[in-house]
Amino acid sequence: MVKIRLRREGAKDRPYYRIVVADQRARREGAFIEVIGTYDPMKEEDGTSIDLEKADKWIGNGAQPSDTVRSLIKKAREAQASA
């Protein structure tokens, strides 16, 4: 199964994540199919950048977002609607 999940990057105590589409059997920092966004939890303002068109395409093709990514996509949609 294909999952949309976070891939951890960054230095020790300075996490930075890429939102990737990957096979569920791949390791967290392992192989991935496509990068569809980024998430920086260290930023005080919105540190999320997601290509919603790519996310919708992958979800339409059967990819399952993780709980965290589902929440980030929901927040990105709300921010886009209010802008």
N, CA, C and O atoms as a GROMACS GRO file, in nm:
protein
  332
    1MET      N    1   0.084  -0.118   0.000
    1MET     CA    2   0.000   0.000   0.000
    1MET      C    3   0.089   0.125   0.000
    1MET      O    4   0.199   0.124   0.056
    2VAL      N    5   0.042   0.228  -0.062
    2VAL     CA    6   0.114   0.355  -0.068
    2VAL      C    7   0.061   0.446   0.043
    2VAL      O    8  -0.059   0.458   0.064
    3LYS      N    9   0.154   0.510   0.114
    3LYS     CA   10   0.120   0.599   0.224
    3LYS      C   11   0.175   0.738   0.195
    3LYS      O   12   0.276   0.754   0.127
    4ILE      N   13   0.106   0.838   0.248
    4ILE     CA   14   0.158   0.974   0.248
    4ILE      C   15   0.199   1.001   0.392
    4ILE      O   16   0.115   0.999   0.482
    5ARG      N   17   0.328   1.025   0.413
    5ARG     CA   18   0.378   1.036   0.550
    5ARG      C   19   0.494   1.134   0.558
    5ARG      O   20   0.540   1.188   0.457
    6LEU      N   21   0.541   1.156   0.681
    6LEU     CA   22   0.651   1.248   0.704
    6LEU      C   23   0.784   1.174   0.696
    6LEU      O   24   0.796   1.060   0.740
    7ARG      N   25   0.883   1.240   0.637
    7ARG     CA   26   1.020   1.188   0.628
    7ARG      C   27   1.107   1.286   0.704
    7ARG      O   28   1.120   1.402   0.664
    8ARG      N   29   1.168   1.241   0.815
    8ARG     CA   30   1.244   1.332   0.902
    8ARG      C   31   1.378   1.366   0.841
    8ARG      O   32   1.451   1.281   0.791
    9GLU      N   33   1.409   1.494   0.848
    9GLU     CA   34   1.539   1.546   0.806
    9GLU      C   35   1.580   1.650   0.908
    9GLU      O   36   1.508   1.674   1.005
   10GLY      N   37   1.692   1.712   0.887
   10GLY     CA   38   1.737   1.815   0.980
   10GLY      C   39   1.837   1.761   1.080
   10GLY      O   40   1.866   1.641   1.082
   11ALA      N   41   1.889   1.849   1.162
   11ALA     CA   42   1.991   1.814   1.259
   11ALA      C   43   1.928   1.765   1.390
   11ALA      O   44   1.806   1.768   1.408
   12LYS      N   45   2.014   1.721   1.479
   12LYS     CA   46   1.969   1.677   1.611
   12LYS      C   47   1.901   1.794   1.682
   12LYS      O   48   1.956   1.905   1.684
   13ASP      N   49   1.786   1.772   1.739
   13ASP     CA   50   1.705   1.872   1.809
   13ASP      C   51   1.655   1.984   1.718
   13ASP      O   52   1.605   2.085   1.768
   14ARG      N   53   1.667   1.971   1.587
   14ARG     CA   54   1.616   2.070   1.490
   14ARG      C   55   1.542   1.994   1.380
   14ARG      O   56   1.588   1.993   1.266
   15PRO      N   57   1.430   1.931   1.411
   15PRO     CA   58   1.361   1.850   1.311
   15PRO      C   59   1.303   1.933   1.198
   15PRO      O   60   1.262   2.048   1.216
   16TYR      N   61   1.301   1.872   1.082
   16TYR     CA   62   1.243   1.929   0.960
   16TYR      C   63   1.190   1.810   0.884
   16TYR      O   64   1.259   1.708   0.872
   17TYR      N   65   1.070   1.820   0.832
   17TYR     CA   66   1.009   1.705   0.766
   17TYR      C   67   0.972   1.735   0.622
   17TYR      O   68   0.935   1.848   0.588
   18ARG      N   69   0.984   1.634   0.538
   18ARG     CA   70   0.930   1.641   0.402
   18ARG      C   71   0.808   1.550   0.400
   18ARG      O   72   0.809   1.442   0.459
   19ILE      N   73   0.703   1.595   0.334
   19ILE     CA   74   0.583   1.513   0.320
   19ILE      C   75   0.600   1.435   0.191
   19ILE      O   76   0.606   1.493   0.082
   20VAL      N   77   0.608   1.303   0.204
   20VAL     CA   78   0.641   1.218   0.090
   20VAL      C   79   0.534   1.112   0.068
   20VAL      O   80   0.459   1.075   0.159
   21VAL      N   81   0.530   1.064  -0.055
   21VAL     CA   82   0.449   0.949  -0.092
   21VAL      C   83   0.546   0.832  -0.098
   21VAL      O   84   0.645   0.837  -0.172
   22ALA      N   85   0.520   0.726  -0.020
   22ALA     CA   86   0.614   0.613  -0.012
   22ALA      C   87   0.538   0.483   0.007
   22ALA      O   88   0.425   0.482   0.055
   23ASP      N   89   0.603   0.375  -0.031
   23ASP     CA   90   0.549   0.242  -0.002
   23ASP      C   91   0.553   0.224   0.149
   23ASP      O   92   0.650   0.263   0.214
   24GLN      N   93   0.451   0.165   0.205
   24GLN     CA   94   0.444   0.153   0.351
   24GLN      C   95   0.556   0.066   0.407
   24GLN      O   96   0.585   0.075   0.526
   25ARG      N   97   0.618  -0.018   0.325
   25ARG     CA   98   0.725  -0.106   0.373
   25ARG      C   99   0.860  -0.035   0.380
   25ARG      O  100   0.953  -0.086   0.442
   26ALA      N  101   0.871   0.082   0.318
   26ALA     CA  102   0.997   0.156   0.319
   26ALA      C  103   1.023   0.217   0.457
   26ALA      O  104   0.930   0.250   0.530
   27ARG      N  105   1.151   0.231   0.491
   27ARG     CA  106   1.188   0.292   0.618
   27ARG      C  107   1.148   0.439   0.620
   27ARG      O  108   1.118   0.497   0.516
   28ARG      N  109   1.148   0.497   0.741
   28ARG     CA  110   1.107   0.637   0.756
   28ARG      C  111   1.194   0.730   0.672
   28ARG      O  112   1.141   0.820   0.606
   29GLU      N  113   1.325   0.710   0.672
   29GLU     CA  114   1.414   0.792   0.592
   29GLU      C  115   1.456   0.720   0.464
   29GLU      O  116   1.554   0.758   0.400
   30GLY      N  117   1.384   0.616   0.427
   30GLY     CA  118   1.419   0.535   0.311
   30GLY      C  119   1.364   0.588   0.180
   30GLY      O  120   1.336   0.707   0.165
   31ALA      N  121   1.349   0.497   0.087
   31ALA     CA  122   1.305   0.531  -0.048
   31ALA      C  123   1.163   0.588  -0.046
   31ALA      O  124   1.080   0.550   0.036
   32PHE      N  125   1.138   0.680  -0.138
   32PHE     CA  126   1.006   0.739  -0.152
   32PHE      C  127   0.976   0.759  -0.300
   32PHE      O  128   1.067   0.756  -0.383
   33ILE      N  129   0.849   0.780  -0.331
   33ILE     CA  130   0.806   0.796  -0.470
   33ILE      C  131   0.811   0.943  -0.510
   33ILE      O  132   0.865   0.976  -0.616
   34GLU      N  133   0.754   1.030  -0.427
   34GLU     CA  134   0.746   1.172  -0.463
   34GLU      C  135   0.736   1.258  -0.338
   34GLU      O  136   0.674   1.218  -0.239
   35VAL      N  137   0.798   1.376  -0.342
   35VAL     CA  138   0.787   1.475  -0.235
   35VAL      C  139   0.672   1.568  -0.272
   35VAL      O  140   0.670   1.625  -0.381
   36ILE      N  141   0.574   1.583  -0.180
   36ILE     CA  142   0.460   1.671  -0.210
   36ILE      C  143   0.453   1.792  -0.118
   36ILE      O  144   0.362   1.874  -0.132
   37GLY      N  145   0.547   1.804  -0.024
   37GLY     CA  146   0.545   1.920   0.063
   37GLY      C  147   0.650   1.913   0.172
   37GLY      O  148   0.730   1.820   0.178
   38THR      N  149   0.647   2.015   0.258
   38THR     CA  150   0.740   2.022   0.371
   38THR      C  151   0.664   2.066   0.496
   38THR      O  152   0.556   2.125   0.488
   39TYR      N  153   0.725   2.036   0.612
   39TYR     CA  154   0.668   2.076   0.740
   39TYR      C  155   0.783   2.108   0.834
   39TYR      O  156   0.869   2.023   0.859
   40ASP      N  157   0.783   2.229   0.887
   40ASP     CA  158   0.886   2.273   0.981
   40ASP      C  159   0.819   2.307   1.114
   40ASP      O  160   0.764   2.416   1.127
   41PRO      N  161   0.823   2.217   1.212
   41PRO     CA  162   0.756   2.244   1.340
   41PRO      C  163   0.826   2.349   1.425
   41PRO      O  164   0.770   2.394   1.524
   42MET      N  165   0.948   2.388   1.389
   42MET     CA  166   1.023   2.486   1.467
   42MET      C  167   0.982   2.630   1.436
   42MET      O  168   1.014   2.720   1.513
   43LYS      N  169   0.912   2.653   1.326
   43LYS     CA  170   0.866   2.788   1.292
   43LYS      C  171   0.746   2.824   1.377
   43LYS      O  172   0.660   2.741   1.404
   44GLU      N  173   0.742   2.950   1.419
   44GLU     CA  174   0.629   2.993   1.502
   44GLU      C  175   0.504   3.014   1.419
   44GLU      O  176   0.395   2.979   1.464
   45GLU      N  177   0.518   3.070   1.299
   45GLU     CA  178   0.401   3.082   1.211
   45GLU      C  179   0.385   2.949   1.136
   45GLU      O  180   0.452   2.851   1.167
   46ASP      N  181   0.299   2.948   1.038
   46ASP     CA  182   0.272   2.825   0.964
   46ASP      C  183   0.397   2.779   0.890
   46ASP      O  184   0.445   2.847   0.799
   47GLY      N  185   0.450   2.664   0.928
   47GLY     CA  186   0.569   2.610   0.866
   47GLY      C  187   0.538   2.499   0.769
   47GLY      O  188   0.623   2.415   0.741
   48THR      N  189   0.415   2.497   0.717
   48THR     CA  190   0.372   2.390   0.628
   48THR      C  191   0.359   2.440   0.486
   48THR      O  192   0.307   2.549   0.461
   49SER      N  193   0.407   2.361   0.393
   49SER     CA  194   0.392   2.390   0.252
   49SER      C  195   0.356   2.259   0.182
   49SER      O  196   0.438   2.168   0.175
   50ILE      N  197   0.232   2.249   0.131
   50ILE     CA  198   0.185   2.126   0.068
   50ILE      C  199   0.127   2.158  -0.068
   50ILE      O  200   0.053   2.255  -0.084
   51ASP      N  201   0.162   2.077  -0.167
   51ASP     CA  202   0.101   2.086  -0.299
   51ASP      C  203  -0.030   2.006  -0.292
   51ASP      O  204  -0.030   1.884  -0.307
   52LEU      N  205  -0.140   2.077  -0.270
   52LEU     CA  206  -0.269   2.009  -0.250
   52LEU      C  207  -0.316   1.934  -0.374
   52LEU      O  208  -0.385   1.833  -0.362
   53GLU      N  209  -0.279   1.980  -0.493
   53GLU     CA  210  -0.318   1.909  -0.616
   53GLU      C  211  -0.253   1.771  -0.620
   53GLU      O  212  -0.319   1.672  -0.654
   54LYS      N  213  -0.124   1.763  -0.586
   54LYS     CA  214  -0.055   1.634  -0.584
   54LYS      C  215  -0.112   1.544  -0.474
   54LYS      O  216  -0.130   1.424  -0.494
   55ALA      N  217  -0.141   1.604  -0.358
   55ALA     CA  218  -0.198   1.526  -0.248
   55ALA      C  219  -0.333   1.468  -0.289
   55ALA      O  220  -0.360   1.350  -0.264
   56ASP      N  221  -0.418   1.548  -0.352
   56ASP     CA  222  -0.548   1.499  -0.397
   56ASP      C  223  -0.534   1.390  -0.502
   56ASP      O  224  -0.609   1.292  -0.502
   57LYS      N  225  -0.436   1.406  -0.592
   57LYS     CA  226  -0.413   1.304  -0.695
   57LYS      C  227  -0.376   1.172  -0.631
   57LYS      O  228  -0.430   1.067  -0.668
   58TRP      N  229  -0.283   1.175  -0.535
   58TRP     CA  230  -0.239   1.051  -0.470
   58TRP      C  231  -0.350   0.989  -0.385
   58TRP      O  232  -0.366   0.867  -0.384
   59ILE      N  233  -0.426   1.072  -0.315
   59ILE     CA  234  -0.537   1.019  -0.234
   59ILE      C  235  -0.643   0.958  -0.326
   59ILE      O  236  -0.701   0.854  -0.293
   60GLY      N  237  -0.668   1.021  -0.441
   60GLY     CA  238  -0.760   0.966  -0.539
   60GLY      C  239  -0.715   0.833  -0.596
   60GLY      O  240  -0.797   0.750  -0.635
   61ASN      N  241  -0.582   0.813  -0.601
   61ASN     CA  242  -0.527   0.688  -0.651
   61ASN      C  243  -0.515   0.582  -0.542
   61ASN      O  244  -0.467   0.472  -0.569
   62GLY      N  245  -0.559   0.613  -0.420
   62GLY     CA  246  -0.563   0.513  -0.314
   62GLY      C  247  -0.458   0.527  -0.206
   62GLY      O  248  -0.452   0.442  -0.118
   63ALA      N  249  -0.376   0.630  -0.210
   63ALA     CA  250  -0.276   0.649  -0.104
   63ALA      C  251  -0.345   0.688   0.026
   63ALA      O  252  -0.442   0.764   0.026
   64GLN      N  253  -0.293   0.636   0.135
   64GLN     CA  254  -0.351   0.663   0.266
   64GLN      C  255  -0.261   0.760   0.343
   64GLN      O  256  -0.146   0.725   0.371
   65PRO      N  257  -0.309   0.879   0.380
   65PRO     CA  258  -0.226   0.972   0.458
   65PRO      C  259  -0.218   0.926   0.604
   65PRO      O  260  -0.314   0.870   0.658
   66SER      N  261  -0.103   0.951   0.668
   66SER     CA  262  -0.091   0.923   0.810
   66SER      C  263  -0.178   1.023   0.885
   66SER      O  264  -0.225   1.120   0.826
   67ASP      N  265  -0.200   1.000   1.013
   67ASP     CA  266  -0.284   1.090   1.092
   67ASP      C  267  -0.228   1.232   1.094
   67ASP      O  268  -0.303   1.328   1.080
   68THR      N  269  -0.097   1.244   1.109
   68THR     CA  270  -0.035   1.377   1.113
   68THR      C  271  -0.048   1.447   0.980
   68THR      O  272  -0.081   1.566   0.975
   69VAL      N  273  -0.023   1.375   0.871
   69VAL     CA  274  -0.033   1.436   0.738
   69VAL      C  275  -0.177   1.474   0.708
   69VAL      O  276  -0.202   1.578   0.647
   70ARG      N  277  -0.271   1.392   0.750
   70ARG     CA  278  -0.413   1.424   0.729
   70ARG      C  279  -0.446   1.557   0.798
   70ARG      O  280  -0.518   1.640   0.742
   71SER      N  281  -0.394   1.576   0.920
   71SER     CA  282  -0.416   1.700   0.994
   71SER      C  283  -0.351   1.818   0.923
   71SER      O  284  -0.410   1.926   0.915
   72LEU      N  285  -0.229   1.801   0.870
   72LEU     CA  286  -0.160   1.909   0.800
   72LEU      C  287  -0.232   1.947   0.671
   72LEU      O  288  -0.240   2.065   0.637
   73ILE      N  289  -0.284   1.847   0.600
   73ILE     CA  290  -0.359   1.875   0.477
   73ILE      C  291  -0.486   1.954   0.510
   73ILE      O  292  -0.522   2.048   0.439
   74LYS      N  293  -0.553   1.914   0.617
   74LYS     CA  294  -0.675   1.984   0.658
   74LYS      C  295  -0.646   2.130   0.692
   74LYS      O  296  -0.720   2.220   0.652
   75LYS      N  297  -0.537   2.155   0.766
   75LYS     CA  298  -0.499   2.292   0.800
   75LYS      C  299  -0.460   2.372   0.676
   75LYS      O  300  -0.491   2.490   0.667
   76ALA      N  301  -0.394   2.309   0.579
   76ALA     CA  302  -0.355   2.377   0.455
   76ALA      C  303  -0.478   2.415   0.375
   76ALA      O  304  -0.483   2.523   0.316
   77ARG      N  305  -0.579   2.327   0.372
   77ARG     CA  306  -0.703   2.359   0.301
   77ARG      C  307  -0.775   2.478   0.365
   77ARG      O  308  -0.826   2.566   0.296
   78GLU      N  309  -0.778   2.480   0.500
   78GLU     CA  310  -0.843   2.590   0.570
   78GLU      C  311  -0.770   2.722   0.545
   78GLU      O  312  -0.833   2.826   0.527
   79ALA      N  313  -0.637   2.718   0.544
   79ALA     CA  314  -0.557   2.838   0.519
   79ALA      C  315  -0.579   2.887   0.376
   79ALA      O  316  -0.584   3.008   0.352
   80GLN      N  317  -0.590   2.795   0.282
   80GLN     CA  318  -0.611   2.832   0.142
   80GLN      C  319  -0.750   2.892   0.123
   80GLN      O  320  -0.767   2.986   0.046
   81ALA      N  321  -0.849   2.838   0.194
   81ALA     CA  322  -0.986   2.888   0.181
   81ALA      C  323  -1.000   3.029   0.240
   81ALA      O  324  -1.076   3.111   0.188
   82SER      N  325  -0.927   3.057   0.348
   82SER     CA  326  -0.938   3.187   0.412
   82SER      C  327  -0.854   3.295   0.342
   82SER      O  328  -0.874   3.414   0.365
   83ALA      N  329  -0.762   3.252   0.257
   83ALA     CA  330  -0.676   3.350   0.188
   83ALA      C  331  -0.742   3.410   0.066
   83ALA      O  332  -0.682   3.494  -0.002
   0.00000   0.00000   0.00000
